[in-house]
């Protein structure tokens, strides 16, 4: 893995440390699960991957490291749960702490506004006629894909 351990909420800073692009991994951090999504190397589309049960951080990090290695991820996008007025509360601070704990992986980390990600993922899944039970199992990974798509749209389109 690369030696860049930049943690930022600015897409431009994140983009600077990834001049060659590459696949990105996104995380939607819940209290019980972690939704995971990946995008292609050219940052065109994001896709839901797994929903991992959340446990002790060391075990979670080991699972994430395996996924990073398997998919060749060059950076990580973490959902930042801002309040509706844009301020940060305890959940946003927890996401920032999680990002700091992932810094030893050596990958750049982007904290991305996730305010409407779960609602958007839920709407998309309903539109696809996915049953309520299946939605409950998959919502976090789909929310991670929504977070990642927003971030890569900004990164690829220059909307920093």
TACORHU-V950976 format. One record per residue. N is the residue number from 1. SS is DSSP state (alpha for helix, beta for strand, coil for the rest). OMEGA is omega in whole degrees, 0 to 359 (none if undefined). BURIAL is b if it has 16 or more other ideal C-beta (glycine too) atoms within 10 Angstrom, else e. Layout:
n: <N,N>
ss: <SS,SS>
omega: <OMEGA,OMEGA>
burial: <BURIAL,BURIAL>
This chain:
n: <1,2,3,4,5,6,7,8,9,10,11,12,13,14,15,16,17,18,19,20,21,22,23,24,25,26,27,28,29,30,31,32,33,34,35,36,37,38,39,40,41,42,43,44,45,46,47,48,49,50,51,52,53,54,55,56,57,58,59,60,61,62,63,64,65,66,67,68,69,70,71,72,73,74,75,76,77,78,79,80,81,82,83,84,85,86,87,88,89,90,91,92,93,94,95,96,97,98,99,100,101,102,103,104,105,106,107,108,109,110,111,112,113,114,115,116,117,118,119,120,121,122,123,124,125,126,127,128,129,130,131,132,133,134,135,136,137,138,139,140,141,142,143,144,145,146,147,148,149,150,151,152,153,154,155,156,157,158,159,160>
ss: <coil,coil,coil,coil,coil,coil,beta,beta,coil,coil,alpha,alpha,alpha,alpha,alpha,alpha,coil,coil,coil,coil,coil,coil,coil,beta,beta,beta,beta,beta,beta,coil,coil,coil,beta,beta,beta,beta,beta,beta,beta,coil,coil,coil,coil,coil,coil,beta,beta,beta,beta,beta,beta,beta,beta,coil,coil,coil,alpha,alpha,alpha,alpha,alpha,alpha,alpha,alpha,alpha,alpha,alpha,alpha,alpha,alpha,alpha,coil,coil,coil,beta,beta,beta,beta,beta,beta,coil,coil,coil,coil,coil,coil,coil,coil,coil,alpha,alpha,alpha,alpha,alpha,alpha,alpha,alpha,alpha,alpha,alpha,alpha,alpha,alpha,alpha,alpha,coil,coil,beta,beta,beta,beta,beta,beta,coil,coil,coil,alpha,alpha,alpha,alpha,alpha,alpha,alpha,alpha,alpha,alpha,alpha,coil,coil,coil,coil,alpha,alpha,alpha,alpha,alpha,alpha,alpha,alpha,alpha,alpha,alpha,alpha,alpha,alpha,alpha,alpha,alpha,alpha,alpha,alpha,alpha,alpha,alpha,alpha,alpha,alpha,coil,coil,coil>
omega: <182,181,181,178,179,172,184,170,179,181,181,178,179,181,181,181,177,185,181,183,180,180,177,175,175,179,170,187,174,179,181,183,173,176,183,176,177,172,178,184,181,174,178,183,177,179,176,179,185,166,182,173,181,180,177,186,182,179,178,181,179,178,180,178,178,179,179,180,181,185,179,182,180,180,183,174,181,177,178,184,178,172,182,178,178,179,180,176,182,180,178,178,177,178,177,178,178,178,178,179,178,183,179,176,177,179,174,182,177,174,188,180,182,189,184,186,182,178,179,179,179,178,180,181,176,179,178,179,177,184,181,180,179,177,181,180,190,189,184,178,177,176,177,178,177,178,183,180,177,181,182,175,179,181,184,183,179,181,181,none>
burial: <e,e,e,e,b,b,b,b,b,e,b,e,e,b,b,e,b,b,e,e,b,b,b,b,b,b,b,b,b,b,e,e,b,b,b,b,b,b,b,e,e,e,b,e,e,b,e,b,b,b,b,b,e,e,e,e,e,e,e,b,b,e,e,b,e,e,e,b,e,e,b,e,b,b,b,b,b,b,b,b,b,b,e,e,e,e,e,e,e,e,b,b,e,e,b,b,e,b,b,e,e,b,e,e,b,e,b,b,b,b,b,b,b,b,e,e,b,b,e,b,b,b,e,b,b,e,e,e,e,b,e,e,e,e,b,e,e,b,b,b,b,b,b,b,b,b,b,b,b,b,b,b,e,b,b,e,e,e,e,e>
